[in-house]
């Protein structure tokens, strides 16, 4: 009982309130806090958004020459692989911008592709997801050049697209062995 009376006396001395009034005010403050927070955050949602584990390689992995078909394996669907995108046949590691180019991102359809035509036309149409830039106007080619400069400044070039059957690595036709060769290069 001595602790109870000491705490009651301390509350009265420091706050000027009776213990009952003090605990009533404290409870009201908690309720007001919960109500105000509830206005801004969905009660079913966590206050701190969960962050998906991101693939952040220590250094970009050089993949060399690959076909467009092989490049599609680097679209972000496998988080153990880098996220790649090509412009004018040059492949860039866009893994640092996974929130934009990764699955669910606003530019996810460009990942694992040569998106030259789509970028030049500023198009999200799947038929424009190609490296074919024939028939583009000079102003569209200039837009594409601006995109290429931005990618050259921001991302590391890790390879280039070659025509099917001309890949420099004879084992690239088998994606598993190609992934193994990338791992071996990383470990060297």
Secondary structure, 3 states (H helix, E strand, C coil): CHHHHHHHHHHHHHHCCCHHHHHHHHHHHHHHHHHHHHHHCCCCCCCCCCCCCCCCCCCCCCCEEECHHHHHHHCCCCCCCCCEEEECCEEEECHHHHHHHCCCCCCHHHCCCECHHHHHHCCCCHHHCCCCCCCCCHHHHHHHHHHHHHHHHHCEEEEEECCCCCCCCHHHHCHHHHHHHHHHHHHC
